[in-house]
């Protein structure tokens, strides 16, 4: 089993999220005995016109919530979550979270639940912001460890001012560790092939 990454980035008028999730529970778990899982760094993020900053925390927990997981991510105990935050000065942000589960069966359940929840993100945003135009994309799967899936959401806002958000997200698993990566930008179209390599790196770096 390998380790994951979490990343959040906020710039002027833009936020970018990359998330990888691995959470341990009470008692002796991989996180208890091995410390922080392996996580991505700035070199693993999609190219940007500005310089990426940030990195993983050596302490468990997470301060930012991925856009498409507002009311879902907190179901995993914070002490079992590892995070990484990334940002540029203006254009993008990323967040990664890693959850280490006590058993592989629980990790399978969590990964599938997160995939389904992400798939419904566009519907939830349309319901919450009926004046906006929101579309979802399925960017397919990756052959890495126990597998990963990649998708996206594009949102054009009508209020309070005209703007748009591009999101890409990935969910992957290696053994009892689940990785979630989310990217967001207000200024640029997403580089899907580059983001897939970010997700691949996140899953490969799990324990």
KOLLUM-638363 format. One record per residue (C-alpha): residue number from 1; residue in three letters; z, y, x. Coordinates in nm, 4 decimals, padded with zeros to 6 digits, always signed. Example, Ala and Ser with C-alpha at 12.3 -4.5 7.8 and 13.67 -1.06 7.14 Angstrom:
% residues 2
(1 'Ala' (+00.7800 -00.4500 +01.2300))
(2 'Ser' (+00.7140 -00.1060 +01.3670))
END
This chain:
% residues 207
(1 'Unk' (+00.0000 +00.0000 +00.0000))
(2 'Unk' (-00.0818 +00.3481 +00.1287))
(3 'Unk' (+00.0438 +00.7005 +00.0519))
(4 'Unk' (-00.0845 +00.9898 -00.1649))
(5 'Unk' (-00.1080 +01.3677 -00.1792))
(6 'Unk' (-00.0432 +01.6563 -00.4101))
(7 'Unk' (-00.1895 +02.0034 -00.3767))
(8 'Unk' (-00.1848 +02.3328 -00.5713))
(9 'Unk' (-00.3675 +02.6519 -00.4858))
(10 'Unk' (-00.3532 +02.9911 -00.6519))
(11 'Unk' (-00.5561 +03.2953 -00.5491))
(12 'Unk' (-00.6511 +03.6257 -00.7105))
(13 'Unk' (-00.7699 +03.5231 -01.0540))
(14 'Unk' (-00.8149 +03.1585 -00.9494))
(15 'Unk' (-00.6188 +02.8370 -00.9270))
(16 'Unk' (-00.7140 +02.5110 -00.7607))
(17 'Unk' (-00.5306 +02.1857 -00.7985))
(18 'Unk' (-00.5402 +01.8556 -00.6158))
(19 'Unk' (-00.2879 +01.5956 -00.7102))
(20 'Unk' (-00.1848 +01.2611 -00.5763))
(21 'Unk' (+00.1071 +01.0734 -00.7302))
(22 'Unk' (+00.3512 +00.8197 -00.5921))
(23 'Unk' (+00.7060 +00.7923 -00.7266))
(24 'Unk' (+01.0002 +00.5682 -00.6380))
(25 'Unk' (+01.2810 +00.4840 -00.8835))
(26 'Unk' (+01.6559 +00.4374 -00.8416))
(27 'Unk' (+01.7505 +00.1823 -00.5833))
(28 'Unk' (+01.5586 +00.0682 -00.2773))
(29 'Unk' (+01.1925 +00.1628 -00.3127))
(30 'Unk' (+00.9099 +00.2307 -00.0679))
(31 'Unk' (+00.9872 +00.6041 -00.0758))
(32 'Unk' (+01.3542 +00.5334 -00.0035))
(33 'Unk' (+01.2782 +00.3177 +00.2972))
(34 'Unk' (+00.9575 +00.4744 +00.4318))
(35 'Unk' (+00.9924 +00.8430 +00.3457))
(36 'Unk' (+00.7031 +01.0560 +00.2267))
(37 'Unk' (+00.3789 +00.8706 +00.1513))
(38 'Unk' (+00.0671 +00.9552 +00.3464))
(39 'Unk' (-00.1041 +01.2604 +00.1973))
(40 'Unk' (-00.4193 +01.4639 +00.2401))
(41 'Unk' (-00.4383 +01.7795 +00.4500))
(42 'Unk' (-00.6690 +02.0816 +00.4541))
(43 'Unk' (-00.9357 +01.8867 +00.6416))
(44 'Unk' (-00.9704 +01.6539 +00.3407))
(45 'Unk' (-01.0360 +01.9302 +00.0848))
(46 'Unk' (-01.3846 +02.0287 -00.0398))
(47 'Unk' (-01.5469 +02.3042 +00.1691))
(48 'Unk' (-01.4760 +02.6598 +00.0566))
(49 'Unk' (-01.6092 +02.9975 +00.1667))
(50 'Unk' (-01.2548 +03.0927 +00.2676))
(51 'Unk' (-00.9986 +02.9099 +00.4804))
(52 'Unk' (-00.7712 +02.6526 +00.3168))
(53 'Unk' (-00.3958 +02.6837 +00.3755))
(54 'Unk' (-00.0949 +02.4732 +00.2776))
(55 'Unk' (+00.0096 +02.1118 +00.3067))
(56 'Unk' (+00.2469 +01.8384 +00.1959))
(57 'Unk' (+00.6222 +01.8785 +00.1526))
(58 'Unk' (+00.8607 +01.6430 +00.3303))
(59 'Unk' (+01.0975 +01.6645 +00.0329))
(60 'Unk' (+01.0364 +01.4818 -00.2981))
(61 'Unk' (+00.9677 +01.6759 -00.6161))
(62 'Unk' (+00.6999 +01.9201 -00.7248))
(63 'Unk' (+00.6955 +02.2850 -00.8351))
(64 'Unk' (+00.3471 +02.3073 -00.9901))
(65 'Unk' (+00.1919 +02.1150 -01.2756))
(66 'Unk' (-00.1771 +02.0172 -01.2798))
(67 'Unk' (-00.3742 +02.1984 -01.5498))
(68 'Unk' (-00.4671 +01.8863 -01.7446))
(69 'Unk' (-00.1220 +01.7253 -01.7177))
(70 'Unk' (+00.1062 +02.0003 -01.8490))
(71 'Unk' (+00.3067 +01.7783 -02.0845))
(72 'Unk' (+00.2489 +01.4421 -01.9158))
(73 'Unk' (+00.3321 +01.4687 -01.5459))
(74 'Unk' (+00.7040 +01.5295 -01.6032))
(75 'Unk' (+00.7475 +01.1845 -01.7555))
(76 'Unk' (+00.7802 +01.0558 -01.3984))
(77 'Unk' (+01.1213 +01.1443 -01.2444))
(78 'Unk' (+01.0807 +01.4434 -01.0136))
(79 'Unk' (+01.2802 +01.2777 -00.7362))
(80 'Unk' (+01.0114 +01.0076 -00.7294))
(81 'Unk' (+00.7260 +01.2549 -00.6922))
(82 'Unk' (+00.5784 +01.3800 -00.3664))
(83 'Unk' (+00.3628 +01.6902 -00.3579))
(84 'Unk' (+00.1227 +01.8937 -00.1476))
(85 'Unk' (+00.0050 +02.2478 -00.2287))
(86 'Unk' (-00.3131 +02.4078 -00.0950))
(87 'Unk' (-00.4802 +02.7454 -00.1510))
(88 'Unk' (-00.7288 +02.9990 -00.0237))
(89 'Unk' (-00.6690 +03.3734 -00.0279))
(90 'Unk' (-00.8874 +03.4231 -00.3369))
(91 'Unk' (-01.1197 +03.1531 -00.4558))
(92 'Unk' (-00.9478 +02.8191 -00.5043))
(93 'Unk' (-00.6270 +02.6168 -00.5361))
(94 'Unk' (-00.5325 +02.2518 -00.5160))
(95 'Unk' (-00.2286 +02.0348 -00.5855))
(96 'Unk' (-00.1548 +01.6716 -00.4983))
(97 'Unk' (+00.1222 +01.4492 -00.6274))
(98 'Unk' (+00.2114 +01.0944 -00.5327))
(99 'Unk' (+00.4240 +00.8594 -00.7460))
(100 'Unk' (+00.5615 +00.5362 -00.5995))
(101 'Unk' (+00.6463 +00.2901 -00.8755))
(102 'Unk' (+00.8903 -00.0030 -00.8425))
(103 'Unk' (+00.6254 -00.2603 -00.9375))
(104 'Unk' (+00.2478 -00.2863 -00.9263))
(105 'Unk' (+00.2377 -00.3568 -01.3016))
(106 'Unk' (+00.4052 -00.0216 -01.3707))
(107 'Unk' (+00.1586 +00.1519 -01.1391))
(108 'Unk' (-00.1340 -00.0082 -01.3257))
(109 'Unk' (+00.0091 +00.1217 -01.6551))
(110 'Unk' (+00.0680 +00.4726 -01.5200))
(111 'Unk' (-00.2784 +00.4996 -01.3635))
(112 'Unk' (-00.4520 +00.3936 -01.6849))
(113 'Unk' (-00.2368 +00.6283 -01.8926))
(114 'Unk' (-00.3208 +00.9204 -01.6637))
(115 'Unk' (-00.6935 +00.8378 -01.6737))
(116 'Unk' (-00.6937 +00.8374 -02.0538))
(117 'Unk' (-00.4927 +01.1591 -02.0664))
(118 'Unk' (-00.7342 +01.3335 -01.8304))
(119 'Unk' (-01.0301 +01.2094 -02.0336))
(120 'Unk' (-00.8868 +01.3901 -02.3378))
(121 'Unk' (-00.8152 +01.7148 -02.1491))
(122 'Unk' (-01.1233 +01.8970 -02.2827))
(123 'Unk' (-01.0258 +01.8128 -02.6419))
(124 'Unk' (-00.6722 +01.9460 -02.5881))
(125 'Unk' (-00.8003 +02.2702 -02.4338))
(126 'Unk' (-01.0462 +02.3220 -02.7215))
(127 'Unk' (-00.7628 +02.2759 -02.9708))
(128 'Unk' (-00.5336 +02.5135 -02.7818))
(129 'Unk' (-00.8044 +02.7796 -02.7251))
(130 'Unk' (-01.0496 +02.7544 -03.0170))
(131 'Unk' (-01.2477 +03.0593 -02.9038))
(132 'Unk' (-01.3301 +02.9106 -02.5634))
(133 'Unk' (-01.6159 +02.6767 -02.4739))
(134 'Unk' (-01.4822 +02.3651 -02.3025))
(135 'Unk' (-01.6821 +02.0673 -02.1804))
(136 'Unk' (-01.5670 +01.7498 -02.0085))
(137 'Unk' (-01.7522 +01.5417 -01.7503))
(138 'Unk' (-01.7255 +01.1811 -01.6346))
(139 'Unk' (-01.8190 +01.1602 -01.2666))
(140 'Unk' (-01.7729 +00.7862 -01.2388))
(141 'Unk' (-01.5594 +00.5589 -01.0248))
(142 'Unk' (-01.4941 +00.5037 -00.6542))
(143 'Unk' (-01.4666 +00.1713 -00.4739))
(144 'Unk' (-01.1463 +00.2430 -00.2801))
(145 'Unk' (-00.8343 +00.0210 -00.2674))
(146 'Unk' (-00.7569 -00.0738 -00.6329))
(147 'Unk' (-01.0071 +00.1820 -00.7574))
(148 'Unk' (-01.0285 +00.5489 -00.8529))
(149 'Unk' (-01.2025 +00.7524 -01.1230))
(150 'Unk' (-01.3282 +01.1124 -01.1076))
(151 'Unk' (-01.3916 +01.3600 -01.3878))
(152 'Unk' (-01.4059 +01.7302 -01.4595))
(153 'Unk' (-01.3569 +02.0078 -01.7134))
(154 'Unk' (-01.5485 +02.3362 -01.7413))
(155 'Unk' (-01.3919 +02.6139 -01.9504))
(156 'Unk' (-01.5569 +02.9461 -02.0410))
(157 'Unk' (-01.2963 +03.1903 -02.1684))
(158 'Unk' (-01.3556 +03.4548 -02.4341))
(159 'Unk' (-01.0116 +03.6154 -02.4074))
(160 'Unk' (-00.8238 +03.8021 -02.2747))
(161 'Unk' (-01.1330 +03.8648 -02.0626))
(162 'Unk' (-01.4546 +03.6777 -02.0007))
(163 'Unk' (-01.4166 +03.4244 -01.7197))
(164 'Unk' (-01.4542 +03.0555 -01.6492))
(165 'Unk' (-01.2597 +02.7736 -01.4878))
(166 'Unk' (-01.3965 +02.4692 -01.3116))
(167 'Unk' (-01.1683 +02.1681 -01.2742))
(168 'Unk' (-01.2195 +01.8368 -01.0975))
(169 'Unk' (-00.9652 +01.5567 -01.1051))
(170 'Unk' (-00.9256 +01.2080 -00.9642))
(171 'Unk' (-00.6846 +00.9224 -01.0369))
(172 'Unk' (-00.6537 +00.6294 -00.7960))
(173 'Unk' (-00.4183 +00.3447 -00.7122))
(174 'Unk' (-00.3184 +00.1329 -00.4147))
(175 'Unk' (-00.0651 -00.1357 -00.5026))
(176 'Unk' (+00.2395 +00.0240 -00.6656))
(177 'Unk' (+00.1363 +00.3788 -00.5673))
(178 'Unk' (-00.0704 +00.6082 -00.7930))
(179 'Unk' (-00.2580 +00.9116 -00.6641))
(180 'Unk' (-00.3785 +01.2056 -00.8735))
(181 'Unk' (-00.5901 +01.4862 -00.7299))
(182 'Unk' (-00.6886 +01.8022 -00.9191))
(183 'Unk' (-00.9035 +02.0958 -00.8059))
(184 'Unk' (-00.9650 +02.4249 -00.9869))
(185 'Unk' (-01.1716 +02.7335 -00.9142))
(186 'Unk' (-01.2694 +03.0383 -01.1162))
(187 'Unk' (-01.5487 +03.1447 -00.8842))
(188 'Unk' (-01.7578 +02.8493 -00.7771))
(189 'Unk' (-01.9281 +02.5445 -00.9219))
(190 'Unk' (-01.7603 +02.2211 -00.8161))
(191 'Unk' (-01.9001 +02.0188 -00.5284))
(192 'Unk' (-01.8617 +01.6764 -00.6891))
(193 'Unk' (-01.9667 +01.4607 -00.3886))
(194 'Unk' (-01.7259 +01.6501 -00.1601))
(195 'Unk' (-01.4431 +01.6181 -00.4112))
(196 'Unk' (-01.5034 +01.2439 -00.4393))
(197 'Unk' (-01.4420 +01.2214 -00.0658))
(198 'Unk' (-01.1145 +01.4110 -00.1160))
(199 'Unk' (-01.0064 +01.1554 -00.3777))
(200 'Unk' (-01.1137 +00.8702 -00.1511))
(201 'Unk' (-00.9067 +01.0149 +00.1338))
(202 'Unk' (-00.6032 +01.0550 -00.0942))
(203 'Unk' (-00.6104 +00.6909 -00.2029))
(204 'Unk' (-00.6823 +00.5620 +00.1483))
(205 'Unk' (-00.3814 +00.7533 +00.2838))
(206 'Unk' (-00.1335 +00.5927 +00.0438))
(207 'Unk' (+00.1266 +00.3626 +00.2017))
END
